[in-house]
Amino acid sequence: MLKIQEIREIIKLIDQSDIEEFVYKHDGSKIELKKRVNRPVEETVRYVTEQVQAPQPVIRQEAAPEVPAVEAPAAEATPAQEAEKSNLHKIVSPMVGTFYQAPSPDSDPYVKVGSEVTSDSIVCIVEAMKLFNEIEAEVEGKIAEILVKDGELVEYGQPLFLVEPK
């Protein structure tokens, strides 16, 4: 049976993807996630266990109210904003998870500022639900800046690195 934190991670991943329906079955248990398109986000999780005849609990996640974005003053541009103005390429996180610069705590980081990368160079790992996903540069060039710290939680689409393309 999945833990509630794992279910929450699945809900986040489904919410940020194009998937409209997700079903997970394991050891007589079943989890269904359905996303309404063009409506407030609502996922319903149902537990079905063959041995238990009790009513099925339902967990609902309501969409958080939208908070107006506060823009930084023009004089204090963030590295990601500077990248959009210059020719720097952003390597972004393809998922929600934990960012790691190295394959293990006692290993050297995959890349440092100034490291040369090719399109298939591994630049970091993003851990999501106990799966370690290697992230590739997808561009040739030199690492100009690392935008997140080791062990930091990252969001889908969050810039991780800035690369000077060749």
matplotlib code that plots the C-alpha trace (Angstrom):
import matplotlib.pyplot as plt

x = [0.0, 1.3, 2.0, 0.0, 3.1, 3.6, 0.0, 0.5, 3.5, 1.5, -1.3, 1.3, 2.8, -0.6, -1.7, 1.4, 1.1, -1.4, -2.6, -6.4, -6.8, -4.4, -5.2, -2.8, -3.6, -1.4, -2.2, -6.0, -5.8, -6.7, -6.0, -7.8, -6.9, -9.0, -8.4, -11.1, -9.9, -10.7, -12.2, -10.7, -8.3, -10.0, -8.5, -10.4, -8.5, -10.4, -9.0, -10.6, -9.6, -11.2, -11.0, -12.5, -16.3, -16.2, -17.1, -14.3, -12.6, -12.3, -9.5, -10.0, -7.4, -8.8, -7.0, -5.1, -6.4, -4.3, -2.0, -1.0, 2.6, 5.0, 7.6, 11.1, 12.1, 13.9, 17.2, 17.3, 16.8, 17.1, 19.5, 16.6, 15.4, 18.9, 19.1, 15.9, 17.5, 20.9, 21.7, 21.9, 20.0, 18.0, 18.1, 14.8, 13.5, 11.2, 9.4, 8.8, 11.5, 14.8, 17.8, 21.2, 24.4, 26.2, 25.3, 26.1, 27.0, 30.7, 31.0, 32.1, 29.2, 28.3, 29.1, 30.5, 30.4, 32.6, 32.2, 31.8, 28.6, 27.2, 23.6, 23.7, 25.8, 24.2, 24.1, 22.2, 19.7, 16.1, 14.6, 10.9, 9.1, 12.3, 13.2, 16.5, 16.1, 19.3, 18.8, 20.7, 21.9, 20.2, 22.5, 26.2, 28.0, 29.5, 27.7, 27.4, 25.5, 23.9, 20.6, 19.7, 21.5, 22.2, 19.3, 16.8, 13.2, 12.5, 9.3, 8.3, 9.8, 12.0, 15.4, 18.3, 21.3, 22.2, 24.3, 26.3, 25.5, 28.3]
y = [0.0, 3.4, 6.0, 9.2, 11.2, 9.0, 9.5, 13.3, 13.1, 11.2, 13.8, 16.6, 14.8, 14.0, 17.6, 19.0, 16.5, 16.1, 12.8, 13.0, 9.6, 7.4, 3.9, 2.0, -1.6, -3.5, -6.4, -6.0, -2.2, 0.3, 4.0, 6.1, 9.7, 11.7, 15.3, 17.5, 19.5, 23.3, 23.2, 23.5, 20.7, 17.8, 14.4, 11.6, 8.8, 5.6, 2.7, -0.7, -3.7, -7.0, -8.1, -4.9, -4.3, -0.8, 2.3, 3.6, 6.7, 9.5, 12.1, 15.3, 17.9, 21.3, 23.8, 26.4, 29.9, 31.9, 34.4, 37.3, 37.1, 39.8, 40.8, 41.7, 45.3, 45.6, 46.5, 43.1, 40.6, 36.9, 34.6, 33.0, 36.4, 37.3, 34.0, 34.9, 38.3, 36.8, 33.8, 31.4, 28.1, 27.0, 23.3, 22.9, 20.2, 17.8, 16.8, 17.7, 16.1, 16.6, 17.9, 16.2, 17.3, 14.0, 10.3, 9.8, 12.0, 11.1, 11.5, 14.6, 16.6, 15.8, 19.4, 22.6, 26.2, 26.2, 22.5, 21.6, 19.6, 17.8, 17.2, 13.7, 14.8, 14.0, 17.2, 16.1, 13.7, 14.6, 12.1, 11.6, 8.9, 7.0, 6.9, 8.7, 10.3, 11.4, 14.8, 15.4, 18.8, 18.5, 21.2, 21.6, 24.3, 25.4, 25.6, 29.3, 29.0, 26.4, 27.8, 25.3, 23.9, 20.2, 18.5, 21.3, 20.5, 21.5, 22.1, 21.0, 23.5, 25.1, 26.3, 24.2, 25.4, 28.1, 27.0, 29.0, 27.2, 26.6]
z = [0.0, -0.9, 1.9, 1.9, 0.9, -2.1, -3.1, -2.8, -5.0, -7.6, -7.4, -8.0, -11.0, -12.6, -12.0, -13.8, -16.7, -19.6, -18.1, -17.4, -15.7, -13.7, -12.2, -9.9, -8.7, -6.2, -3.8, -4.0, -3.6, -6.3, -6.6, -9.3, -10.1, -12.5, -13.5, -14.8, -17.8, -17.9, -14.4, -10.9, -10.1, -8.4, -8.0, -6.3, -4.7, -3.9, -2.0, -2.9, -0.8, -1.4, 2.3, 3.7, 3.3, 4.9, 2.9, 0.6, 1.9, -0.6, -0.6, -2.5, -3.2, -3.9, -6.2, -4.2, -4.6, -7.1, -5.5, -7.7, -8.8, -7.5, -10.0, -9.0, -9.7, -13.1, -11.4, -9.6, -12.5, -11.5, -13.3, -15.1, -16.3, -17.5, -19.4, -21.4, -22.3, -23.3, -25.4, -22.4, -22.6, -19.5, -18.5, -16.6, -14.3, -16.1, -12.9, -9.2, -7.0, -5.2, -7.0, -6.6, -8.2, -7.9, -8.2, -4.5, -1.5, -1.6, -5.4, -7.3, -9.0, -12.5, -13.6, -12.2, -13.5, -16.5, -17.3, -21.0, -21.8, -24.9, -25.6, -23.9, -20.9, -17.5, -15.5, -12.4, -10.8, -9.9, -7.4, -7.6, -5.6, -4.9, -8.6, -9.5, -12.9, -14.7, -16.4, -19.7, -20.9, -24.3, -25.6, -26.3, -24.5, -21.2, -17.8, -16.9, -13.7, -11.3, -10.1, -7.3, -4.3, -3.8, -2.0, -2.8, -3.9, -7.4, -9.3, -12.8, -15.3, -12.8, -14.3, -12.9, -15.0, -17.4, -20.4, -22.9, -26.2, -28.7]

ax = plt.figure().add_subplot(projection="3d")
ax.plot(x, y, z, "-o")
ax.set_aspect("equal")
plt.show()
